[in-house]
Amino acid sequence: MSRTGWSWPLADNETLLWQGRPAPRCYTFRRWKAALAGSLLFLASSLWLFLGYQLVAGDGHSQLLLAIPLPLVVISFFFGPGQLLLARWRWEKLFYAVTDRRLLVRDGLLWARFCSIPLNELTGWQQRSYGTNLASIRLLRGEQPPQVLACLEYPQLLIDQLPGRVQQVGNRPDPV
């Protein structure tokens, strides 16, 4: 068992060079603007649903007063407070590692999902900084979708373990 709480399936003579996981607060709140907007919409639609329920129960108004805000309450919950809860729950299961041969990612909400990317497939990387020693690293893989390692503390420790041919391809101004 490693210090991250996860044992990596290493091949014979494969060496673990770096392992880590996202910073919990950064990872949970990295999309805080969308979560704030969703939470405000959730509160407003919940109030609308509550008032509609009182009108339907008390005065016998149309059930339509409940049918309109109910989907809005459910959808806004997932974009607001639900997004934060889901990110925190996902953080518990998220681990990263780099060996002398590959990048390893363990993820998954209900079932563990394991991703292994050979280092020779990496073509470059981009960084989005959140502070002095906090950043997300986007690893580029040619035509394949990039692998994002979100909210790493001291990302330079990871970057130092990448092969020399994998160079930075600019910074990312938008969230990765």
N, C-alpha and C positions, 0 to 999 in steps of 0.2 A: 504494500500500500504506500502510495506516495504522500508527500506532505499536503497535496491538494485534496486528498480523500478519494483518489481514483487511481487505480493501477492500470498503467498503459500496456497494451499488447505489443511488446517490442519483439522484433525478429532477432535471430541469433546475431551476436556481435553488433547490434544497433545500440547507439549511445544516446541517452536523453540529454539534450543540451540546455533546454529551457522549458519551463512549464509555468502556467499562470491561469488566471481567470479575470473576468472583468471586475472593476471596482463596483461594489454593490449600489451605492447611491447614484453614481454616474450612469450605470447601466439601466437602473430602474427609471430614472428621471430624464433620460436623454431625449425623449420626445415630449417634454413637459408642456410646450405650447399647445400641441394637439390635445394633450390630456386636460389642460386647463379649459380649453374651448369645449371639449366633450363634457367635462364636469359641469360647466355652466349650463349647457344645453340639457344635461341630465336633470339638474335641479329645477330648471324652468319647466321642462316637460313633466317632471314628477309632480310639481305644484298643479299644473294643468290637469293631470290625471286625478289627483286628489280632489280638486274642485269639481271635476266632472263626476267623480264617484259620489260625492255628496249630493249633487243635483239629481243624479239618477236614483239614488237610494231614498232621498227625502221627498222630492217633488214628482217623481215618476217621469223625468225627462227621457229623451231618446237614448238608447244604448250607444248611439253614434258618438256621444260625448266621451265614451271610454275607448271606442275603437280607433279614434284618430290619434290620441296621445300615447297609447300603449306601445305601438311599434317604435315610436320616437324615444320613449323611455328606454326600451331594450337596446336599441341601436346606440343611443348616446351613452349608455352605461359602458358598452364595449369600447367606445372611443375615448371615454373619460376615465373614471376610476377603475374600470375593468382592465384597461391597458396597463396601468401601473401595477395592479395585482398580478397580471399575467407575466409582466417583465420580471417582477421579483420572484415569482415562482419558477420561471425559466432560469433565472440566475443561479438558483440552487443546483442546477444540473449541468452547468456550462463550464467546461474546462478546455484549455488549449495547451499544446506542447509542440516542441520542435526537436527532432532527432537529427542525427547526422545524415539521414536519408529522406525524411518526410515531415510534413506538417500534420498534426493530429488534432482533431476537434471532437469533443464529446458534447452532445447536446440532446435535447428532447424533453418534452413535458411529461408524458406518461411513460413512454418507453425510451430507453437510451438509444440514441442514434450516434453512430461513430463515422467520422469522415477522415480519410487518409489521402493526402495529396503529396505526391513525390516532389521534392524540392526542385528537381530539374524541370518541372512544369511551370514554375513561377517565372514571370517575365519582368515584374516590377512591383512597386508598392506606392501607395499614396497614404497620406496622414491627415487626420483632422484633429487638431489640438483642442482640448478643453481647458487646459491649464499648463503650468510649467512641466509637470511630470505625468500628465494624463492625456491620452489620445486614443483614437480608433485607427487601426491600420487596415487598409484595404489591399489585399494581395492579389495582383493581377495574374491571369493564367492564359494569356493569348485570347483565343476565341471562346473559351469557356467562361462561365460566370465567375466573378471574383469572389474570394473568401474574405469576409470581414471579421476581424478580431476586434470587438467593440470594447471601448473604455478600459484600456490597459494602463495600469500604473507603471511608470518607468518603461515606456515602449522601446526605448533604445536598447534595452537588454534583449528584446526579441530581434530587433533589426540587426544587431551585431551578430546574431546566429544565422542570418540568411546568407546564401552563397554570394560571393563577390559580384557575380554578373547580374544579380537582382538589384537594380538601382531605383531610387526614388523617381517617380514620374509626376512630380508636383504635389501640392497640397490640395485637399478637398475643402472648399469653403462651405459646402452643404453637408448635412449629416450623412454618415455612412452607416 
